[in-house]
Amino acid sequence: MPKVSKAINEIYKQFHSMFPVYVLDITLPTGKNIAIPNSLEIYDVNVTPDKKTLFFENEVEIVNFVRVCIIYWYT
């Protein structure tokens, strides 16, 4: 999740001069988003053969949520 990592690094640097060490425990619902007809899966791990890349249908919302949580934590 490179965009989440970037958001965490940017916010952390505002409060500290070192690089952060973090563990995220993000729980997402399984299946399709039933609120959106013909929607994709909410996330997909079958993007690359090594299964190390995730695709999120609502990645911007996830990044913004993590960003808000970290800012809240530090203020």
mmJSON file of the N, C-alpha and C atoms, coordinates in Angstrom:
{"data_MODEL":{"atom_site":{
"group_PDB":["ATOM","ATOM","ATOM","ATOM","ATOM","ATOM","ATOM","ATOM","ATOM","ATOM","ATOM","ATOM","ATOM","ATOM","ATOM","ATOM","ATOM","ATOM","ATOM","ATOM","ATOM","ATOM","ATOM","ATOM","ATOM","ATOM","ATOM","ATOM","ATOM","ATOM","ATOM","ATOM","ATOM","ATOM","ATOM","ATOM","ATOM","ATOM","ATOM","ATOM","ATOM","ATOM","ATOM","ATOM","ATOM","ATOM","ATOM","ATOM","ATOM","ATOM","ATOM","ATOM","ATOM","ATOM","ATOM","ATOM","ATOM","ATOM","ATOM","ATOM","ATOM","ATOM","ATOM","ATOM","ATOM","ATOM","ATOM","ATOM","ATOM","ATOM","ATOM","ATOM","ATOM","ATOM","ATOM","ATOM","ATOM","ATOM","ATOM","ATOM","ATOM","ATOM","ATOM","ATOM","ATOM","ATOM","ATOM","ATOM","ATOM","ATOM","ATOM","ATOM","ATOM","ATOM","ATOM","ATOM","ATOM","ATOM","ATOM","ATOM","ATOM","ATOM","ATOM","ATOM","ATOM","ATOM","ATOM","ATOM","ATOM","ATOM","ATOM","ATOM","ATOM","ATOM","ATOM","ATOM","ATOM","ATOM","ATOM","ATOM","ATOM","ATOM","ATOM","ATOM","ATOM","ATOM","ATOM","ATOM","ATOM","ATOM","ATOM","ATOM","ATOM","ATOM","ATOM","ATOM","ATOM","ATOM","ATOM","ATOM","ATOM","ATOM","ATOM","ATOM","ATOM","ATOM","ATOM","ATOM","ATOM","ATOM","ATOM","ATOM","ATOM","ATOM","ATOM","ATOM","ATOM","ATOM","ATOM","ATOM","ATOM","ATOM","ATOM","ATOM","ATOM","ATOM","ATOM","ATOM","ATOM","ATOM","ATOM","ATOM","ATOM","ATOM","ATOM","ATOM","ATOM","ATOM","ATOM","ATOM","ATOM","ATOM","ATOM","ATOM","ATOM","ATOM","ATOM","ATOM","ATOM","ATOM","ATOM","ATOM","ATOM","ATOM","ATOM","ATOM","ATOM","ATOM","ATOM","ATOM","ATOM","ATOM","ATOM","ATOM","ATOM","ATOM","ATOM","ATOM","ATOM","ATOM","ATOM","ATOM","ATOM","ATOM","ATOM","ATOM","ATOM","ATOM","ATOM","ATOM","ATOM","ATOM","ATOM","ATOM","ATOM"],
"id":[1,2,3,4,5,6,7,8,9,10,11,12,13,14,15,16,17,18,19,20,21,22,23,24,25,26,27,28,29,30,31,32,33,34,35,36,37,38,39,40,41,42,43,44,45,46,47,48,49,50,51,52,53,54,55,56,57,58,59,60,61,62,63,64,65,66,67,68,69,70,71,72,73,74,75,76,77,78,79,80,81,82,83,84,85,86,87,88,89,90,91,92,93,94,95,96,97,98,99,100,101,102,103,104,105,106,107,108,109,110,111,112,113,114,115,116,117,118,119,120,121,122,123,124,125,126,127,128,129,130,131,132,133,134,135,136,137,138,139,140,141,142,143,144,145,146,147,148,149,150,151,152,153,154,155,156,157,158,159,160,161,162,163,164,165,166,167,168,169,170,171,172,173,174,175,176,177,178,179,180,181,182,183,184,185,186,187,188,189,190,191,192,193,194,195,196,197,198,199,200,201,202,203,204,205,206,207,208,209,210,211,212,213,214,215,216,217,218,219,220,221,222,223,224,225],
"type_symbol":["N","C","C","N","C","C","N","C","C","N","C","C","N","C","C","N","C","C","N","C","C","N","C","C","N","C","C","N","C","C","N","C","C","N","C","C","N","C","C","N","C","C","N","C","C","N","C","C","N","C","C","N","C","C","N","C","C","N","C","C","N","C","C","N","C","C","N","C","C","N","C","C","N","C","C","N","C","C","N","C","C","N","C","C","N","C","C","N","C","C","N","C","C","N","C","C","N","C","C","N","C","C","N","C","C","N","C","C","N","C","C","N","C","C","N","C","C","N","C","C","N","C","C","N","C","C","N","C","C","N","C","C","N","C","C","N","C","C","N","C","C","N","C","C","N","C","C","N","C","C","N","C","C","N","C","C","N","C","C","N","C","C","N","C","C","N","C","C","N","C","C","N","C","C","N","C","C","N","C","C","N","C","C","N","C","C","N","C","C","N","C","C","N","C","C","N","C","C","N","C","C","N","C","C","N","C","C","N","C","C","N","C","C","N","C","C","N","C","C","N","C","C","N","C","C"],
"label_atom_id":["N","CA","C","N","CA","C","N","CA","C","N","CA","C","N","CA","C","N","CA","C","N","CA","C","N","CA","C","N","CA","C","N","CA","C","N","CA","C","N","CA","C","N","CA","C","N","CA","C","N","CA","C","N","CA","C","N","CA","C","N","CA","C","N","CA","C","N","CA","C","N","CA","C","N","CA","C","N","CA","C","N","CA","C","N","CA","C","N","CA","C","N","CA","C","N","CA","C","N","CA","C","N","CA","C","N","CA","C","N","CA","C","N","CA","C","N","CA","C","N","CA","C","N","CA","C","N","CA","C","N","CA","C","N","CA","C","N","CA","C","N","CA","C","N","CA","C","N","CA","C","N","CA","C","N","CA","C","N","CA","C","N","CA","C","N","CA","C","N","CA","C","N","CA","C","N","CA","C","N","CA","C","N","CA","C","N","CA","C","N","CA","C","N","CA","C","N","CA","C","N","CA","C","N","CA","C","N","CA","C","N","CA","C","N","CA","C","N","CA","C","N","CA","C","N","CA","C","N","CA","C","N","CA","C","N","CA","C","N","CA","C","N","CA","C","N","CA","C","N","CA","C","N","CA","C","N","CA","C","N","CA","C"],
"label_alt_id":[null,null,null,null,null,null,null,null,null,null,null,null,null,null,null,null,null,null,null,null,null,null,null,null,null,null,null,null,null,null,null,null,null,null,null,null,null,null,null,null,null,null,null,null,null,null,null,null,null,null,null,null,null,null,null,null,null,null,null,null,null,null,null,null,null,null,null,null,null,null,null,null,null,null,null,null,null,null,null,null,null,null,null,null,null,null,null,null,null,null,null,null,null,null,null,null,null,null,null,null,null,null,null,null,null,null,null,null,null,null,null,null,null,null,null,null,null,null,null,null,null,null,null,null,null,null,null,null,null,null,null,null,null,null,null,null,null,null,null,null,null,null,null,null,null,null,null,null,null,null,null,null,null,null,null,null,null,null,null,null,null,null,null,null,null,null,null,null,null,null,null,null,null,null,null,null,null,null,null,null,null,null,null,null,null,null,null,null,null,null,null,null,null,null,null,null,null,null,null,null,null,null,null,null,null,null,null,null,null,null,null,null,null,null,null,null,null,null,null,null,null,null,null,null,null],
"label_comp_id":["MET","MET","MET","PRO","PRO","PRO","LYS","LYS","LYS","VAL","VAL","VAL","SER","SER","SER","LYS","LYS","LYS","ALA","ALA","ALA","ILE","ILE","ILE","ASN","ASN","ASN","GLU","GLU","GLU","ILE","ILE","ILE","TYR","TYR","TYR","LYS","LYS","LYS","GLN","GLN","GLN","PHE","PHE","PHE","HIS","HIS","HIS","SER","SER","SER","MET","MET","MET","PHE","PHE","PHE","PRO","PRO","PRO","VAL","VAL","VAL","TYR","TYR","TYR","VAL","VAL","VAL","LEU","LEU","LEU","ASP","ASP","ASP","ILE","ILE","ILE","THR","THR","THR","LEU","LEU","LEU","PRO","PRO","PRO","THR","THR","THR","GLY","GLY","GLY","LYS","LYS","LYS","ASN","ASN","ASN","ILE","ILE","ILE","ALA","ALA","ALA","ILE","ILE","ILE","PRO","PRO","PRO","ASN","ASN","ASN","SER","SER","SER","LEU","LEU","LEU","GLU","GLU","GLU","ILE","ILE","ILE","TYR","TYR","TYR","ASP","ASP","ASP","VAL","VAL","VAL","ASN","ASN","ASN","VAL","VAL","VAL","THR","THR","THR","PRO","PRO","PRO","ASP","ASP","ASP","LYS","LYS","LYS","LYS","LYS","LYS","THR","THR","THR","LEU","LEU","LEU","PHE","PHE","PHE","PHE","PHE","PHE","GLU","GLU","GLU","ASN","ASN","ASN","GLU","GLU","GLU","VAL","VAL","VAL","GLU","GLU","GLU","ILE","ILE","ILE","VAL","VAL","VAL","ASN","ASN","ASN","PHE","PHE","PHE","VAL","VAL","VAL","ARG","ARG","ARG","VAL","VAL","VAL","CYS","CYS","CYS","ILE","ILE","ILE","ILE","ILE","ILE","TYR","TYR","TYR","TRP","TRP","TRP","TYR","TYR","TYR","THR","THR","THR"],
"label_asym_id":["A","A","A","A","A","A","A","A","A","A","A","A","A","A","A","A","A","A","A","A","A","A","A","A","A","A","A","A","A","A","A","A","A","A","A","A","A","A","A","A","A","A","A","A","A","A","A","A","A","A","A","A","A","A","A","A","A","A","A","A","A","A","A","A","A","A","A","A","A","A","A","A","A","A","A","A","A","A","A","A","A","A","A","A","A","A","A","A","A","A","A","A","A","A","A","A","A","A","A","A","A","A","A","A","A","A","A","A","A","A","A","A","A","A","A","A","A","A","A","A","A","A","A","A","A","A","A","A","A","A","A","A","A","A","A","A","A","A","A","A","A","A","A","A","A","A","A","A","A","A","A","A","A","A","A","A","A","A","A","A","A","A","A","A","A","A","A","A","A","A","A","A","A","A","A","A","A","A","A","A","A","A","A","A","A","A","A","A","A","A","A","A","A","A","A","A","A","A","A","A","A","A","A","A","A","A","A","A","A","A","A","A","A","A","A","A","A","A","A","A","A","A","A","A","A"],
"label_entity_id":["1","1","1","1","1","1","1","1","1","1","1","1","1","1","1","1","1","1","1","1","1","1","1","1","1","1","1","1","1","1","1","1","1","1","1","1","1","1","1","1","1","1","1","1","1","1","1","1","1","1","1","1","1","1","1","1","1","1","1","1","1","1","1","1","1","1","1","1","1","1","1","1","1","1","1","1","1","1","1","1","1","1","1","1","1","1","1","1","1","1","1","1","1","1","1","1","1","1","1","1","1","1","1","1","1","1","1","1","1","1","1","1","1","1","1","1","1","1","1","1","1","1","1","1","1","1","1","1","1","1","1","1","1","1","1","1","1","1","1","1","1","1","1","1","1","1","1","1","1","1","1","1","1","1","1","1","1","1","1","1","1","1","1","1","1","1","1","1","1","1","1","1","1","1","1","1","1","1","1","1","1","1","1","1","1","1","1","1","1","1","1","1","1","1","1","1","1","1","1","1","1","1","1","1","1","1","1","1","1","1","1","1","1","1","1","1","1","1","1","1","1","1","1","1","1"],
"label_seq_id":[1,1,1,2,2,2,3,3,3,4,4,4,5,5,5,6,6,6,7,7,7,8,8,8,9,9,9,10,10,10,11,11,11,12,12,12,13,13,13,14,14,14,15,15,15,16,16,16,17,17,17,18,18,18,19,19,19,20,20,20,21,21,21,22,22,22,23,23,23,24,24,24,25,25,25,26,26,26,27,27,27,28,28,28,29,29,29,30,30,30,31,31,31,32,32,32,33,33,33,34,34,34,35,35,35,36,36,36,37,37,37,38,38,38,39,39,39,40,40,40,41,41,41,42,42,42,43,43,43,44,44,44,45,45,45,46,46,46,47,47,47,48,48,48,49,49,49,50,50,50,51,51,51,52,52,52,53,53,53,54,54,54,55,55,55,56,56,56,57,57,57,58,58,58,59,59,59,60,60,60,61,61,61,62,62,62,63,63,63,64,64,64,65,65,65,66,66,66,67,67,67,68,68,68,69,69,69,70,70,70,71,71,71,72,72,72,73,73,73,74,74,74,75,75,75],
"pdbx_PDB_ins_code":[null,null,null,null,null,null,null,null,null,null,null,null,null,null,null,null,null,null,null,null,null,null,null,null,null,null,null,null,null,null,null,null,null,null,null,null,null,null,null,null,null,null,null,null,null,null,null,null,null,null,null,null,null,null,null,null,null,null,null,null,null,null,null,null,null,null,null,null,null,null,null,null,null,null,null,null,null,null,null,null,null,null,null,null,null,null,null,null,null,null,null,null,null,null,null,null,null,null,null,null,null,null,null,null,null,null,null,null,null,null,null,null,null,null,null,null,null,null,null,null,null,null,null,null,null,null,null,null,null,null,null,null,null,null,null,null,null,null,null,null,null,null,null,null,null,null,null,null,null,null,null,null,null,null,null,null,null,null,null,null,null,null,null,null,null,null,null,null,null,null,null,null,null,null,null,null,null,null,null,null,null,null,null,null,null,null,null,null,null,null,null,null,null,null,null,null,null,null,null,null,null,null,null,null,null,null,null,null,null,null,null,null,null,null,null,null,null,null,null,null,null,null,null,null,null],
"Cartn_x":[0.832,0.0,0.885,1.505,2.455,1.84,0.61,0.001,-0.251,-0.598,-0.778,0.571,1.602,2.946,3.408,3.146,3.536,2.809,1.516,0.739,1.279,1.583,2.118,3.46,4.341,5.657,5.53,4.644,4.479,3.998,3.018,2.476,3.485,4.125,5.09,6.229,6.689,7.795,7.418,6.129,5.69,5.922,5.963,6.078,7.41,8.148,9.406,10.432,11.696,12.737,13.221,12.692,13.103,12.01,12.298,11.307,10.444,9.17,8.277,8.437,8.093,7.941,6.487,5.759,4.335,3.822,2.738,2.006,0.546,-0.053,-1.469,-2.269,-3.383,-4.311,-5.612,-5.751,-6.919,-7.837,-9.068,-10.052,-11.043,-11.165,-12.078,-13.144,-14.342,-15.385,-15.029,-15.547,-15.3,-16.421,-16.146,-17.179,-17.277,-18.356,-18.579,-19.296,-19.119,-19.821,-21.249,-22.173,-23.552,-24.252,-23.676,-24.278,-24.061,-23.078,-22.759,-23.002,-24.047,-24.32,-23.132,-22.871,-21.767,-20.407,-20.281,-19.003,-17.978,-16.732,-15.631,-15.582,-14.724,-14.471,-13.914,-14.156,-13.673,-12.153,-11.523,-10.07,-9.727,-8.545,-8.12,-6.649,-6.331,-4.938,-4.347,-5.123,-4.658,-4.111,-3.527,-2.994,-1.658,-0.819,0.493,0.641,1.484,1.652,2.157,2.954,3.493,2.517,1.369,0.306,0.76,1.747,2.23,1.591,0.846,0.207,-1.3,-1.882,-3.323,-3.946,-5.121,-5.894,-7.128,-7.366,-8.536,-9.489,-10.752,-11.761,-11.849,-11.704,-11.832,-10.528,-9.426,-8.107,-7.994,-8.571,-8.492,-9.141,-10.27,-10.954,-10.111,-9.462,-8.616,-7.435,-6.777,-5.627,-6.065,-7.178,-7.664,-8.012,-8.611,-8.954,-7.697,-6.69,-5.428,-4.793,-4.808,-4.237,-4.927,-6.251,-7.005,-6.714,-6.635,-6.344,-4.975,-3.987,-2.633,-2.555,-3.175,-3.198,-3.899,-5.016,-5.726,-4.828,-4.069,-3.185,-2.142,-1.609,-0.529,-1.012,-2.28,-2.747,-3.589],
"Cartn_y":[-1.166,0.0,1.24,1.514,2.634,3.987,4.222,5.532,5.716,4.648,4.725,4.975,4.283,4.497,5.925,6.45,7.833,8.81,8.59,9.471,9.421,8.217,8.073,8.786,8.6,9.263,10.776,11.305,12.763,13.354,12.729,13.257,13.081,11.941,11.671,12.687,13.043,14.0,15.389,15.692,16.983,17.061,15.908,15.872,15.32,14.614,13.985,14.14,13.977,14.08,12.711,11.65,10.302,9.651,8.444,7.703,6.866,6.712,5.963,4.449,3.782,2.333,2.1,1.369,1.223,-0.133,-0.519,-1.716,-1.303,-1.589,-1.27,-2.559,-2.521,-3.646,-3.125,-3.297,-2.776,-3.948,-3.868,-4.905,-4.357,-5.062,-4.651,-5.715,-5.295,-6.288,-7.131,-8.318,-9.194,-9.065,-9.471,-9.469,-8.166,-8.056,-6.866,-5.794,-4.567,-3.442,-3.461,-3.93,-4.086,-2.751,-1.68,-0.36,0.187,-0.368,0.108,-1.037,-0.925,-1.991,-2.201,-3.446,-3.823,-3.388,-3.31,-2.874,-3.99,-3.6,-4.552,-5.109,-6.076,-6.525,-5.332,-5.304,-4.201,-4.153,-5.316,-5.386,-6.632,-6.627,-7.743,-8.017,-9.245,-9.62,-10.322,-10.521,-11.226,-10.277,-9.185,-8.195,-8.65,-9.218,-9.707,-11.172,-11.919,-13.341,-13.593,-12.669,-12.889,-12.509,-11.952,-11.579,-10.538,-9.722,-8.687,-7.335,-7.225,-5.971,-6.104,-5.112,-5.096,-3.993,-4.247,-3.231,-2.962,-1.691,-1.302,-0.495,-0.838,-0.099,1.343,1.548,2.882,3.296,3.211,3.484,4.902,5.863,7.258,7.399,6.751,6.818,6.17,5.07,4.387,5.272,5.851,6.732,7.932,8.537,9.702,9.329,8.154,7.708,7.515,6.865,6.667,8.01,8.918,10.256,10.985,10.966,11.639,11.005,9.691,8.997,9.369,9.458,9.789,11.235,12.132,13.536,13.672,12.956,12.967,12.449,11.403,10.799,11.798,12.62,13.537,14.896,15.202,16.519,16.428],
"Cartn_z":[0.0,0.0,0.0,-1.13,-1.192,-0.847,-1.227,-0.946,0.545,1.236,2.689,3.348,2.914,3.466,3.245,2.069,1.771,2.691,2.894,3.775,5.201,5.687,7.039,7.156,6.19,6.226,6.211,5.363,5.274,6.591,7.209,8.461,9.596,9.653,10.711,10.687,9.503,9.377,9.874,9.923,10.461,11.974,12.632,14.083,14.576,13.709,14.107,12.986,13.322,12.296,11.817,12.378,11.996,11.143,10.666,9.891,10.824,10.508,11.401,11.26,12.326,12.313,12.706,11.902,12.172,11.706,12.326,11.933,11.827,10.698,10.509,10.52,11.197,11.205,10.605,9.314,8.598,8.272,8.719,8.438,7.417,6.313,5.258,5.067,4.69,4.439,3.221,3.177,2.035,1.022,-0.19,-1.217,-1.965,-2.717,-3.536,-2.742,-3.179,-2.579,-3.107,-2.301,-2.782,-2.975,-2.425,-2.591,-4.001,-4.716,-6.065,-7.046,-7.87,-8.846,-9.789,-10.137,-11.034,-10.496,-9.171,-8.593,-8.666,-8.556,-8.478,-7.067,-6.864,-5.505,-4.723,-3.434,-2.612,-2.623,-2.663,-2.809,-3.608,-4.195,-5.031,-4.765,-4.391,-4.161,-5.368,-6.392,-7.582,-8.645,-8.225,-9.151,-9.724,-8.876,-9.314,-8.887,-9.57,-9.226,-7.802,-7.248,-5.91,-4.792,-5.14,-4.188,-3.17,-3.528,-2.623,-2.893,-3.98,-4.344,-4.159,-3.528,-3.327,-4.161,-4.702,-5.396,-4.552,-4.239,-3.453,-4.313,-4.258,-5.008,-4.514,-3.211,-2.614,-1.928,-2.648,-2.078,-1.528,-2.202,-1.744,-0.369,-0.167,1.128,2.222,1.91,2.898,3.277,2.287,2.552,3.379,3.026,3.783,5.222,5.407,6.754,7.593,7.042,7.765,8.077,7.12,7.312,8.475,8.501,9.557,10.915,10.962,12.223,12.769,11.894,12.354,12.822,12.086,12.516,13.868,14.041,15.307,16.429,16.144,17.137,17.638,16.721,17.077,17.574,17.442,17.887,19.132],
"occupancy":[1.0,1.0,1.0,1.0,1.0,1.0,1.0,1.0,1.0,1.0,1.0,1.0,1.0,1.0,1.0,1.0,1.0,1.0,1.0,1.0,1.0,1.0,1.0,1.0,1.0,1.0,1.0,1.0,1.0,1.0,1.0,1.0,1.0,1.0,1.0,1.0,1.0,1.0,1.0,1.0,1.0,1.0,1.0,1.0,1.0,1.0,1.0,1.0,1.0,1.0,1.0,1.0,1.0,1.0,1.0,1.0,1.0,1.0,1.0,1.0,1.0,1.0,1.0,1.0,1.0,1.0,1.0,1.0,1.0,1.0,1.0,1.0,1.0,1.0,1.0,1.0,1.0,1.0,1.0,1.0,1.0,1.0,1.0,1.0,1.0,1.0,1.0,1.0,1.0,1.0,1.0,1.0,1.0,1.0,1.0,1.0,1.0,1.0,1.0,1.0,1.0,1.0,1.0,1.0,1.0,1.0,1.0,1.0,1.0,1.0,1.0,1.0,1.0,1.0,1.0,1.0,1.0,1.0,1.0,1.0,1.0,1.0,1.0,1.0,1.0,1.0,1.0,1.0,1.0,1.0,1.0,1.0,1.0,1.0,1.0,1.0,1.0,1.0,1.0,1.0,1.0,1.0,1.0,1.0,1.0,1.0,1.0,1.0,1.0,1.0,1.0,1.0,1.0,1.0,1.0,1.0,1.0,1.0,1.0,1.0,1.0,1.0,1.0,1.0,1.0,1.0,1.0,1.0,1.0,1.0,1.0,1.0,1.0,1.0,1.0,1.0,1.0,1.0,1.0,1.0,1.0,1.0,1.0,1.0,1.0,1.0,1.0,1.0,1.0,1.0,1.0,1.0,1.0,1.0,1.0,1.0,1.0,1.0,1.0,1.0,1.0,1.0,1.0,1.0,1.0,1.0,1.0,1.0,1.0,1.0,1.0,1.0,1.0,1.0,1.0,1.0,1.0,1.0,1.0,1.0,1.0,1.0,1.0,1.0,1.0],
"B_iso_or_equiv":[0.0,0.0,0.0,0.0,0.0,0.0,0.0,0.0,0.0,0.0,0.0,0.0,0.0,0.0,0.0,0.0,0.0,0.0,0.0,0.0,0.0,0.0,0.0,0.0,0.0,0.0,0.0,0.0,0.0,0.0,0.0,0.0,0.0,0.0,0.0,0.0,0.0,0.0,0.0,0.0,0.0,0.0,0.0,0.0,0.0,0.0,0.0,0.0,0.0,0.0,0.0,0.0,0.0,0.0,0.0,0.0,0.0,0.0,0.0,0.0,0.0,0.0,0.0,0.0,0.0,0.0,0.0,0.0,0.0,0.0,0.0,0.0,0.0,0.0,0.0,0.0,0.0,0.0,0.0,0.0,0.0,0.0,0.0,0.0,0.0,0.0,0.0,0.0,0.0,0.0,0.0,0.0,0.0,0.0,0.0,0.0,0.0,0.0,0.0,0.0,0.0,0.0,0.0,0.0,0.0,0.0,0.0,0.0,0.0,0.0,0.0,0.0,0.0,0.0,0.0,0.0,0.0,0.0,0.0,0.0,0.0,0.0,0.0,0.0,0.0,0.0,0.0,0.0,0.0,0.0,0.0,0.0,0.0,0.0,0.0,0.0,0.0,0.0,0.0,0.0,0.0,0.0,0.0,0.0,0.0,0.0,0.0,0.0,0.0,0.0,0.0,0.0,0.0,0.0,0.0,0.0,0.0,0.0,0.0,0.0,0.0,0.0,0.0,0.0,0.0,0.0,0.0,0.0,0.0,0.0,0.0,0.0,0.0,0.0,0.0,0.0,0.0,0.0,0.0,0.0,0.0,0.0,0.0,0.0,0.0,0.0,0.0,0.0,0.0,0.0,0.0,0.0,0.0,0.0,0.0,0.0,0.0,0.0,0.0,0.0,0.0,0.0,0.0,0.0,0.0,0.0,0.0,0.0,0.0,0.0,0.0,0.0,0.0,0.0,0.0,0.0,0.0,0.0,0.0,0.0,0.0,0.0,0.0,0.0,0.0],
"pdbx_formal_charge":[null,null,null,null,null,null,null,null,null,null,null,null,null,null,null,null,null,null,null,null,null,null,null,null,null,null,null,null,null,null,null,null,null,null,null,null,null,null,null,null,null,null,null,null,null,null,null,null,null,null,null,null,null,null,null,null,null,null,null,null,null,null,null,null,null,null,null,null,null,null,null,null,null,null,null,null,null,null,null,null,null,null,null,null,null,null,null,null,null,null,null,null,null,null,null,null,null,null,null,null,null,null,null,null,null,null,null,null,null,null,null,null,null,null,null,null,null,null,null,null,null,null,null,null,null,null,null,null,null,null,null,null,null,null,null,null,null,null,null,null,null,null,null,null,null,null,null,null,null,null,null,null,null,null,null,null,null,null,null,null,null,null,null,null,null,null,null,null,null,null,null,null,null,null,null,null,null,null,null,null,null,null,null,null,null,null,null,null,null,null,null,null,null,null,null,null,null,null,null,null,null,null,null,null,null,null,null,null,null,null,null,null,null,null,null,null,null,null,null,null,null,null,null,null,null],
"auth_seq_id":[1,1,1,2,2,2,3,3,3,4,4,4,5,5,5,6,6,6,7,7,7,8,8,8,9,9,9,10,10,10,11,11,11,12,12,12,13,13,13,14,14,14,15,15,15,16,16,16,17,17,17,18,18,18,19,19,19,20,20,20,21,21,21,22,22,22,23,23,23,24,24,24,25,25,25,26,26,26,27,27,27,28,28,28,29,29,29,30,30,30,31,31,31,32,32,32,33,33,33,34,34,34,35,35,35,36,36,36,37,37,37,38,38,38,39,39,39,40,40,40,41,41,41,42,42,42,43,43,43,44,44,44,45,45,45,46,46,46,47,47,47,48,48,48,49,49,49,50,50,50,51,51,51,52,52,52,53,53,53,54,54,54,55,55,55,56,56,56,57,57,57,58,58,58,59,59,59,60,60,60,61,61,61,62,62,62,63,63,63,64,64,64,65,65,65,66,66,66,67,67,67,68,68,68,69,69,69,70,70,70,71,71,71,72,72,72,73,73,73,74,74,74,75,75,75],
"auth_comp_id":["MET","MET","MET","PRO","PRO","PRO","LYS","LYS","LYS","VAL","VAL","VAL","SER","SER","SER","LYS","LYS","LYS","ALA","ALA","ALA","ILE","ILE","ILE","ASN","ASN","ASN","GLU","GLU","GLU","ILE","ILE","ILE","TYR","TYR","TYR","LYS","LYS","LYS","GLN","GLN","GLN","PHE","PHE","PHE","HIS","HIS","HIS","SER","SER","SER","MET","MET","MET","PHE","PHE","PHE","PRO","PRO","PRO","VAL","VAL","VAL","TYR","TYR","TYR","VAL","VAL","VAL","LEU","LEU","LEU","ASP","ASP","ASP","ILE","ILE","ILE","THR","THR","THR","LEU","LEU","LEU","PRO","PRO","PRO","THR","THR","THR","GLY","GLY","GLY","LYS","LYS","LYS","ASN","ASN","ASN","ILE","ILE","ILE","ALA","ALA","ALA","ILE","ILE","ILE","PRO","PRO","PRO","ASN","ASN","ASN","SER","SER","SER","LEU","LEU","LEU","GLU","GLU","GLU","ILE","ILE","ILE","TYR","TYR","TYR","ASP","ASP","ASP","VAL","VAL","VAL","ASN","ASN","ASN","VAL","VAL","VAL","THR","THR","THR","PRO","PRO","PRO","ASP","ASP","ASP","LYS","LYS","LYS","LYS","LYS","LYS","THR","THR","THR","LEU","LEU","LEU","PHE","PHE","PHE","PHE","PHE","PHE","GLU","GLU","GLU","ASN","ASN","ASN","GLU","GLU","GLU","VAL","VAL","VAL","GLU","GLU","GLU","ILE","ILE","ILE","VAL","VAL","VAL","ASN","ASN","ASN","PHE","PHE","PHE","VAL","VAL","VAL","ARG","ARG","ARG","VAL","VAL","VAL","CYS","CYS","CYS","ILE","ILE","ILE","ILE","ILE","ILE","TYR","TYR","TYR","TRP","TRP","TRP","TYR","TYR","TYR","THR","THR","THR"],
"auth_asym_id":["A","A","A","A","A","A","A","A","A","A","A","A","A","A","A","A","A","A","A","A","A","A","A","A","A","A","A","A","A","A","A","A","A","A","A","A","A","A","A","A","A","A","A","A","A","A","A","A","A","A","A","A","A","A","A","A","A","A","A","A","A","A","A","A","A","A","A","A","A","A","A","A","A","A","A","A","A","A","A","A","A","A","A","A","A","A","A","A","A","A","A","A","A","A","A","A","A","A","A","A","A","A","A","A","A","A","A","A","A","A","A","A","A","A","A","A","A","A","A","A","A","A","A","A","A","A","A","A","A","A","A","A","A","A","A","A","A","A","A","A","A","A","A","A","A","A","A","A","A","A","A","A","A","A","A","A","A","A","A","A","A","A","A","A","A","A","A","A","A","A","A","A","A","A","A","A","A","A","A","A","A","A","A","A","A","A","A","A","A","A","A","A","A","A","A","A","A","A","A","A","A","A","A","A","A","A","A","A","A","A","A","A","A","A","A","A","A","A","A","A","A","A","A","A","A"],
"auth_atom_id":["N","CA","C","N","CA","C","N","CA","C","N","CA","C","N","CA","C","N","CA","C","N","CA","C","N","CA","C","N","CA","C","N","CA","C","N","CA","C","N","CA","C","N","CA","C","N","CA","C","N","CA","C","N","CA","C","N","CA","C","N","CA","C","N","CA","C","N","CA","C","N","CA","C","N","CA","C","N","CA","C","N","CA","C","N","CA","C","N","CA","C","N","CA","C","N","CA","C","N","CA","C","N","CA","C","N","CA","C","N","CA","C","N","CA","C","N","CA","C","N","CA","C","N","CA","C","N","CA","C","N","CA","C","N","CA","C","N","CA","C","N","CA","C","N","CA","C","N","CA","C","N","CA","C","N","CA","C","N","CA","C","N","CA","C","N","CA","C","N","CA","C","N","CA","C","N","CA","C","N","CA","C","N","CA","C","N","CA","C","N","CA","C","N","CA","C","N","CA","C","N","CA","C","N","CA","C","N","CA","C","N","CA","C","N","CA","C","N","CA","C","N","CA","C","N","CA","C","N","CA","C","N","CA","C","N","CA","C","N","CA","C","N","CA","C","N","CA","C","N","CA","C","N","CA","C","N","CA","C","N","CA","C"],
"pdbx_PDB_model_num":[1,1,1,1,1,1,1,1,1,1,1,1,1,1,1,1,1,1,1,1,1,1,1,1,1,1,1,1,1,1,1,1,1,1,1,1,1,1,1,1,1,1,1,1,1,1,1,1,1,1,1,1,1,1,1,1,1,1,1,1,1,1,1,1,1,1,1,1,1,1,1,1,1,1,1,1,1,1,1,1,1,1,1,1,1,1,1,1,1,1,1,1,1,1,1,1,1,1,1,1,1,1,1,1,1,1,1,1,1,1,1,1,1,1,1,1,1,1,1,1,1,1,1,1,1,1,1,1,1,1,1,1,1,1,1,1,1,1,1,1,1,1,1,1,1,1,1,1,1,1,1,1,1,1,1,1,1,1,1,1,1,1,1,1,1,1,1,1,1,1,1,1,1,1,1,1,1,1,1,1,1,1,1,1,1,1,1,1,1,1,1,1,1,1,1,1,1,1,1,1,1,1,1,1,1,1,1,1,1,1,1,1,1,1,1,1,1,1,1,1,1,1,1,1,1]
}}}
